[in-house]
Amino acid sequence: MPQLRLTPKRQECIYVGMTSVKEFSLADAVAVLTRTPATLDALLRGLPDIWVRGDEGHSNEGRSSEGKDTWNAFVILGHLIVGERTDWMPRVRIILGKGETRAFDPFDRFAQKESQDKSLERLLDDFARLRRENLAALQALNLQPEDLTRRGRHPSLGVVTLSQLLATWAVHDLTHVHQLSRVMAHQYRDAVGPWNVYLGVLQCTGHSAP
């Protein structure tokens, strides 16, 4: 098989920034976490059903558990709401109060099915309210740099630090914003005709899976 050769310009693009790994910044993470509710509200509120109720059908490509139905906007929002109630701040408090001696409660990533019985507006409002409350609680902790190195225990990943948990909270938001854009784009996968070869979102095979 012939070796794939990249042009110097392409090689330069690949390696840009690879030597610079960003350190965690609580302020930077909070900047994302603060904006996510408004981002989702601006994108989803008032949209026709095709965009908010459509999913990607049945999938065995890693986008859903065991090939079950993929997620639509209602399920994604419900999942984010469950996280606000049971995951992020509860785990922060476990790390600060118990350290590694008390493992996190497992997070049920499929507990949000009941969300489909609520209006989209209700889900957006609930998520925004819970996020405001959680960020206020996080700010009230007045975390210091040394606190970010404190350790907890994930039930399957093992030892993790507080900074890793908080970084994951922000990236989890971005994961589901990405997922939402992919699911919405999927609704027009046929309508775009031959342009689908240029639209990367239509080629994505689930690396933002729930």
Phi and psi in degrees as GROMACS dihedral restraints (atoms count N, CA, C in turn):
[ dihedral_restraints ]
;  ai    aj    ak    al  type     phi  dphi    fc
    3     4     5     6     1   -65.0    20    10
    4     5     6     7     1   144.5    20    10
    6     7     8     9     1   -74.9    20    10
    7     8     9    10     1   134.0    20    10
    9    10    11    12     1   -71.6    20    10
   10    11    12    13     1   125.6    20    10
   12    13    14    15     1  -114.2    20    10
   13    14    15    16     1   132.2    20    10
   15    16    17    18     1  -101.4    20    10
   16    17    18    19     1   146.3    20    10
   18    19    20    21     1   -66.5    20    10
   19    20    21    22     1   154.6    20    10
   21    22    23    24     1   -54.9    20    10
   22    23    24    25     1   -36.5    20    10
   24    25    26    27     1   -66.0    20    10
   25    26    27    28     1   -41.1    20    10
   27    28    29    30     1   -66.4    20    10
   28    29    30    31     1   -41.0    20    10
   30    31    32    33     1   -60.5    20    10
   31    32    33    34     1   -41.1    20    10
   33    34    35    36     1   -61.8    20    10
   34    35    36    37     1   -40.6    20    10
   36    37    38    39     1   -63.2    20    10
   37    38    39    40     1   -39.8    20    10
   39    40    41    42     1   -63.8    20    10
   40    41    42    43     1   -38.9    20    10
   42    43    44    45     1   -93.6    20    10
   43    44    45    46     1    -3.2    20    10
   45    46    47    48     1   -60.2    20    10
   46    47    48    49     1   123.9    20    10
   48    49    50    51     1    81.8    20    10
   49    50    51    52     1    -4.2    20    10
   51    52    53    54     1   -70.3    20    10
   52    53    54    55     1   -22.0    20    10
   54    55    56    57     1   -88.3    20    10
   55    56    57    58     1    -2.5    20    10
   57    58    59    60     1  -117.0    20    10
   58    59    60    61     1   101.2    20    10
   60    61    62    63     1   -94.0    20    10
   61    62    63    64     1   123.1    20    10
   63    64    65    66     1   -73.3    20    10
   64    65    66    67     1   133.9    20    10
   66    67    68    69     1   -80.2    20    10
   67    68    69    70     1   153.8    20    10
   69    70    71    72     1   -68.1    20    10
   70    71    72    73     1   137.7    20    10
   72    73    74    75     1  -129.7    20    10
   73    74    75    76     1   121.4    20    10
   75    76    77    78     1   -60.5    20    10
   76    77    78    79     1   -40.8    20    10
   78    79    80    81     1   -62.7    20    10
   79    80    81    82     1   -40.2    20    10
   81    82    83    84     1   -66.8    20    10
   82    83    84    85     1   -40.9    20    10
   84    85    86    87     1   -63.8    20    10
   85    86    87    88     1   -44.4    20    10
   87    88    89    90     1   -64.0    20    10
   88    89    90    91     1   -32.5    20    10
   90    91    92    93     1   -59.9    20    10
   91    92    93    94     1   -38.6    20    10
   93    94    95    96     1   -72.4    20    10
   94    95    96    97     1   -48.9    20    10
   96    97    98    99     1   -59.2    20    10
   97    98    99   100     1   -34.1    20    10
   99   100   101   102     1   -68.0    20    10
  100   101   102   103     1   -34.2    20    10
  102   103   104   105     1   -87.6    20    10
  103   104   105   106     1   -18.4    20    10
  105   106   107   108     1   -58.8    20    10
  106   107   108   109     1   -46.7    20    10
  108   109   110   111     1   -58.1    20    10
  109   110   111   112     1   -42.8    20    10
  111   112   113   114     1   -67.8    20    10
  112   113   114   115     1   -35.8    20    10
  114   115   116   117     1   -61.2    20    10
  115   116   117   118     1   -47.9    20    10
  117   118   119   120     1   -67.5    20    10
  118   119   120   121     1   -37.8    20    10
  120   121   122   123     1   -62.7    20    10
  121   122   123   124     1   -45.7    20    10
  123   124   125   126     1   -65.1    20    10
  124   125   126   127     1   -34.6    20    10
  126   127   128   129     1   -77.2    20    10
  127   128   129   130     1   -37.7    20    10
  129   130   131   132     1  -106.6    20    10
  130   131   132   133     1   -34.6    20    10
  132   133   134   135     1   -61.2    20    10
  133   134   135   136     1   127.1    20    10
  135   136   137   138     1    83.9    20    10
  136   137   138   139     1     2.0    20    10
  138   139   140   141     1   -73.2    20    10
  139   140   141   142     1   151.4    20    10
  141   142   143   144     1   -61.0    20    10
  142   143   144   145     1   157.0    20    10
  144   145   146   147     1   -58.0    20    10
  145   146   147   148     1   -30.3    20    10
  147   148   149   150     1   -54.8    20    10
  148   149   150   151     1   -34.4    20    10
  150   151   152   153     1   -86.0    20    10
  151   152   153   154     1   -29.7    20    10
  153   154   155   156     1  -103.1    20    10
  154   155   156   157     1   -19.4    20    10
  156   157   158   159     1  -107.3    20    10
  157   158   159   160     1   -13.2    20    10
  159   160   161   162     1   -73.6    20    10
  160   161   162   163     1   144.8    20    10
  162   163   164   165     1  -126.4    20    10
  163   164   165   166     1  -158.2    20    10
  165   166   167   168     1  -108.9    20    10
  166   167   168   169     1    16.6    20    10
  168   169   170   171     1    72.9    20    10
  169   170   171   172     1  -160.2    20    10
  171   172   173   174     1   -79.9    20    10
  172   173   174   175     1   143.5    20    10
  174   175   176   177     1  -145.7    20    10
  175   176   177   178     1   141.4    20    10
  177   178   179   180     1  -116.8    20    10
  178   179   180   181     1    21.2    20    10
  180   181   182   183     1  -100.1    20    10
  181   182   183   184     1    17.9    20    10
  183   184   185   186     1    91.6    20    10
  184   185   186   187     1     1.3    20    10
  186   187   188   189     1   -81.8    20    10
  187   188   189   190     1   -17.4    20    10
  189   190   191   192     1  -149.7    20    10
  190   191   192   193     1   165.7    20    10
  192   193   194   195     1   -74.3    20    10
  193   194   195   196     1   125.7    20    10
  195   196   197   198     1    55.6    20    10
  196   197   198   199     1    35.0    20    10
  198   199   200   201     1    71.8    20    10
  199   200   201   202     1    15.9    20    10
  201   202   203   204     1   -75.9    20    10
  202   203   204   205     1   178.4    20    10
  204   205   206   207     1   -56.6    20    10
  205   206   207   208     1   142.6    20    10
  207   208   209   210     1   -79.7    20    10
  208   209   210   211     1   177.1    20    10
  210   211   212   213     1   -97.3    20    10
  211   212   213   214     1   144.5    20    10
  213   214   215   216     1  -108.9    20    10
  214   215   216   217     1  -175.2    20    10
  216   217   218   219     1   -60.5    20    10
  217   218   219   220     1   -36.4    20    10
  219   220   221   222     1   -62.0    20    10
  220   221   222   223     1   -45.1    20    10
  222   223   224   225     1   -70.0    20    10
  223   224   225   226     1   -39.1    20    10
  225   226   227   228     1   -61.6    20    10
  226   227   228   229     1   -46.6    20    10
  228   229   230   231     1   -62.5    20    10
  229   230   231   232     1   -42.5    20    10
  231   232   233   234     1   -60.5    20    10
  232   233   234   235     1   -40.0    20    10
  234   235   236   237     1   -62.8    20    10
  235   236   237   238     1   -43.6    20    10
  237   238   239   240     1   -63.2    20    10
  238   239   240   241     1   -38.0    20    10
  240   241   242   243     1   -66.0    20    10
  241   242   243   244     1   -43.3    20    10
  243   244   245   246     1   -59.9    20    10
  244   245   246   247     1   -40.0    20    10
  246   247   248   249     1   -60.9    20    10
  247   248   249   250     1   -41.0    20    10
  249   250   251   252     1   -64.4    20    10
  250   251   252   253     1   -33.9    20    10
  252   253   254   255     1   -82.5    20    10
  253   254   255   256     1   -35.7    20    10
  255   256   257   258     1  -123.5    20    10
  256   257   258   259     1    -9.2    20    10
  258   259   260   261     1  -112.0    20    10
  259   260   261   262     1   -72.4    20    10
  261   262   263   264     1   -65.9    20    10
  262   263   264   265     1   -62.6    20    10
  264   265   266   267     1   -68.9    20    10
  265   266   267   268     1   -37.4    20    10
  267   268   269   270     1   -56.2    20    10
  268   269   270   271     1   -39.0    20    10
  270   271   272   273     1   -72.4    20    10
  271   272   273   274     1   -36.0    20    10
  273   274   275   276     1   -57.0    20    10
  274   275   276   277     1   -45.8    20    10
  276   277   278   279     1   -67.7    20    10
  277   278   279   280     1   -34.1    20    10
  279   280   281   282     1   -65.2    20    10
  280   281   282   283     1   -43.8    20    10
  282   283   284   285     1   -60.4    20    10
  283   284   285   286     1   -46.3    20    10
  285   286   287   288     1   -71.1    20    10
  286   287   288   289     1   -30.8    20    10
  288   289   290   291     1   -96.3    20    10
  289   290   291   292     1   -32.2    20    10
  291   292   293   294     1  -123.1    20    10
  292   293   294   295     1   -16.0    20    10
  294   295   296   297     1    62.6    20    10
  295   296   297   298     1  -138.3    20    10
  297   298   299   300     1   -81.9    20    10
  298   299   300   301     1    -5.4    20    10
  300   301   302   303     1   -76.2    20    10
  301   302   303   304     1   -14.0    20    10
  303   304   305   306     1  -133.9    20    10
  304   305   306   307     1   109.4    20    10
  306   307   308   309     1   -66.6    20    10
  307   308   309   310     1   150.7    20    10
  309   310   311   312     1   -61.2    20    10
  310   311   312   313     1   150.0    20    10
  312   313   314   315     1   -67.7    20    10
  313   314   315   316     1   140.0    20    10
  315   316   317   318     1   -59.4    20    10
  316   317   318   319     1   144.4    20    10
  318   319   320   321     1   -97.5    20    10
  319   320   321   322     1   123.9    20    10
  321   322   323   324     1   -83.0    20    10
  322   323   324   325     1   103.6    20    10
  324   325   326   327     1   -75.9    20    10
  325   326   327   328     1    -3.0    20    10
  327   328   329   330     1  -123.5    20    10
  328   329   330   331     1    24.8    20    10
  330   331   332   333     1   -82.0    20    10
  331   332   333   334     1    -0.8    20    10
  333   334   335   336     1   -94.3    20    10
  334   335   336   337     1     7.5    20    10
  336   337   338   339     1   -59.2    20    10
  337   338   339   340     1   -30.4    20    10
  339   340   341   342     1   -64.7    20    10
  340   341   342   343     1   -16.5    20    10
  342   343   344   345     1   -63.3    20    10
  343   344   345   346     1   -24.1    20    10
  345   346   347   348     1   -71.8    20    10
  346   347   348   349     1    -9.2    20    10
  348   349   350   351     1   -88.3    20    10
  349   350   351   352     1    -4.3    20    10
  351   352   353   354     1  -106.1    20    10
  352   353   354   355     1   159.3    20    10
  354   355   356   357     1   -73.0    20    10
  355   356   357   358     1   155.2    20    10
  357   358   359   360     1   -61.6    20    10
  358   359   360   361     1   -39.1    20    10
  360   361   362   363     1   -61.7    20    10
  361   362   363   364     1   -39.9    20    10
  363   364   365   366     1   -63.7    20    10
  364   365   366   367     1   -42.1    20    10
  366   367   368   369     1   -65.1    20    10
  367   368   369   370     1   -43.3    20    10
  369   370   371   372     1   -61.2    20    10
  370   371   372   373     1   -42.8    20    10
  372   373   374   375     1   -66.5    20    10
  373   374   375   376     1   -42.3    20    10
  375   376   377   378     1   -63.2    20    10
  376   377   378   379     1   -43.7    20    10
  378   379   380   381     1   -63.7    20    10
  379   380   381   382     1   -44.6    20    10
  381   382   383   384     1   -61.6    20    10
  382   383   384   385     1   -42.5    20    10
  384   385   386   387     1   -65.0    20    10
  385   386   387   388     1   -46.5    20    10
  387   388   389   390     1   -65.0    20    10
  388   389   390   391     1   -38.8    20    10
  390   391   392   393     1   -65.0    20    10
  391   392   393   394     1   -42.7    20    10
  393   394   395   396     1   -59.3    20    10
  394   395   396   397     1   -45.1    20    10
  396   397   398   399     1   -63.1    20    10
  397   398   399   400     1   -42.4    20    10
  399   400   401   402     1   -68.9    20    10
  400   401   402   403     1   -39.8    20    10
  402   403   404   405     1   -69.5    20    10
  403   404   405   406     1   -33.6    20    10
  405   406   407   408     1   -65.0    20    10
  406   407   408   409     1   -41.0    20    10
  408   409   410   411     1   -65.9    20    10
  409   410   411   412     1   -38.5    20    10
  411   412   413   414     1   -64.0    20    10
  412   413   414   415     1   -43.5    20    10
  414   415   416   417     1   -63.4    20    10
  415   416   417   418     1   -37.3    20    10
  417   418   419   420     1   -65.4    20    10
  418   419   420   421     1   -21.0    20    10
  420   421   422   423     1   -71.4    20    10
  421   422   423   424     1   -19.3    20    10
  423   424   425   426     1    50.4    20    10
  424   425   426   427     1    53.5    20    10
  426   427   428   429     1   -62.7    20    10
  427   428   429   430     1   138.5    20    10
  429   430   431   432     1  -105.4    20    10
  430   431   432   433     1   161.5    20    10
  432   433   434   435     1   -52.0    20    10
  433   434   435   436     1   -38.1    20    10
  435   436   437   438     1   -68.2    20    10
  436   437   438   439     1   -25.6    20    10
  438   439   440   441     1   -66.3    20    10
  439   440   441   442     1   -31.0    20    10
  441   442   443   444     1   -67.4    20    10
  442   443   444   445     1   -17.8    20    10
  444   445   446   447     1   -91.8    20    10
  445   446   447   448     1    -3.3    20    10
  447   448   449   450     1   -65.9    20    10
  448   449   450   451     1   149.8    20    10
  450   451   452   453     1  -117.0    20    10
  451   452   453   454     1   147.1    20    10
  453   454   455   456     1  -130.9    20    10
  454   455   456   457     1  -175.9    20    10
  456   457   458   459     1  -128.2    20    10
  457   458   459   460     1   118.1    20    10
  459   460   461   462     1   -81.9    20    10
  460   461   462   463     1   141.4    20    10
  462   463   464   465     1   -63.1    20    10
  463   464   465   466     1   -23.3    20    10
  465   466   467   468     1  -121.5    20    10
  466   467   468   469     1   -26.4    20    10
  468   469   470   471     1   -90.8    20    10
  469   470   471   472     1   -15.0    20    10
  471   472   473   474     1    85.2    20    10
  472   473   474   475     1  -145.4    20    10
  474   475   476   477     1   -71.2    20    10
  475   476   477   478     1   131.1    20    10
  477   478   479   480     1  -135.1    20    10
  478   479   480   481     1   161.2    20    10
  480   481   482   483     1  -104.2    20    10
  481   482   483   484     1   163.9    20    10
  483   484   485   486     1   -62.5    20    10
  484   485   486   487     1   -39.7    20    10
  486   487   488   489     1   -63.5    20    10
  487   488   489   490     1   -37.3    20    10
  489   490   491   492     1   -65.2    20    10
  490   491   492   493     1   -40.4    20    10
  492   493   494   495     1   -61.7    20    10
  493   494   495   496     1   -46.3    20    10
  495   496   497   498     1   -68.5    20    10
  496   497   498   499     1   -37.9    20    10
  498   499   500   501     1   -63.5    20    10
  499   500   501   502     1   -39.6    20    10
  501   502   503   504     1   -65.7    20    10
  502   503   504   505     1   -35.8    20    10
  504   505   506   507     1   -57.2    20    10
  505   506   507   508     1   -47.2    20    10
  507   508   509   510     1   -67.2    20    10
  508   509   510   511     1   -44.6    20    10
  510   511   512   513     1   -70.0    20    10
  511   512   513   514     1   -30.0    20    10
  513   514   515   516     1   -61.3    20    10
  514   515   516   517     1   -41.9    20    10
  516   517   518   519     1   -56.7    20    10
  517   518   519   520     1   -49.9    20    10
  519   520   521   522     1   -65.2    20    10
  520   521   522   523     1   -34.1    20    10
  522   523   524   525     1   -58.6    20    10
  523   524   525   526     1   -44.9    20    10
  525   526   527   528     1   -81.3    20    10
  526   527   528   529     1   -23.7    20    10
  528   529   530   531     1   -65.1    20    10
  529   530   531   532     1   -43.1    20    10
  531   532   533   534     1   -61.2    20    10
  532   533   534   535     1   -47.6    20    10
  534   535   536   537     1   -58.6    20    10
  535   536   537   538     1   -43.1    20    10
  537   538   539   540     1   -62.4    20    10
  538   539   540   541     1   -42.1    20    10
  540   541   542   543     1   -64.5    20    10
  541   542   543   544     1   -37.1    20    10
  543   544   545   546     1   -66.3    20    10
  544   545   546   547     1   -44.9    20    10
  546   547   548   549     1   -63.1    20    10
  547   548   549   550     1   -42.7    20    10
  549   550   551   552     1   -64.7    20    10
  550   551   552   553     1   -44.2    20    10
  552   553   554   555     1   -61.1    20    10
  553   554   555   556     1   -32.7    20    10
  555   556   557   558     1   -58.7    20    10
  556   557   558   559     1   -28.1    20    10
  558   559   560   561     1   -65.4    20    10
  559   560   561   562     1   -23.3    20    10
  561   562   563   564     1  -112.1    20    10
  562   563   564   565     1    23.1    20    10
  564   565   566   567     1   -59.9    20    10
  565   566   567   568     1   -33.9    20    10
  567   568   569   570     1   -90.4    20    10
  568   569   570   571     1   -32.5    20    10
  570   571   572   573     1   -63.7    20    10
  571   572   573   574     1   -27.1    20    10
  573   574   575   576     1   -77.7    20    10
  574   575   576   577     1   -10.9    20    10
  576   577   578   579     1    60.6    20    10
  577   578   579   580     1  -138.1    20    10
  579   580   581   582     1   -67.0    20    10
  580   581   582   583     1   -14.9    20    10
  582   583   584   585     1   -66.1    20    10
  583   584   585   586     1   -10.3    20    10
  585   586   587   588     1   -60.6    20    10
  586   587   588   589     1   -23.2    20    10
  588   589   590   591     1   -69.6    20    10
  589   590   591   592     1   -18.8    20    10
  591   592   593   594     1   -98.6    20    10
  592   593   594   595     1    -7.1    20    10
  594   595   596   597     1  -104.0    20    10
  595   596   597   598     1    97.1    20    10
  597   598   599   600     1   -58.5    20    10
  598   599   600   601     1   -31.7    20    10
  600   601   602   603     1   -62.6    20    10
  601   602   603   604     1   -26.6    20    10
  603   604   605   606     1   -82.8    20    10
  604   605   606   607     1   -12.2    20    10
  606   607   608   609     1   -97.4    20    10
  607   608   609   610     1    -9.0    20    10
  609   610   611   612     1   -64.7    20    10
  610   611   612   613     1   132.1    20    10
  612   613   614   615     1  -114.7    20    10
  613   614   615   616     1    33.2    20    10
  615   616   617   618     1   105.5    20    10
  616   617   618   619     1    20.2    20    10
  618   619   620   621     1   -74.8    20    10
  619   620   621   622     1    -2.7    20    10
  621   622   623   624     1  -110.0    20    10
  622   623   624   625     1    37.2    20    10
  624   625   626   627     1   -64.8    20    10
  625   626   627   628     1   153.7    20    10
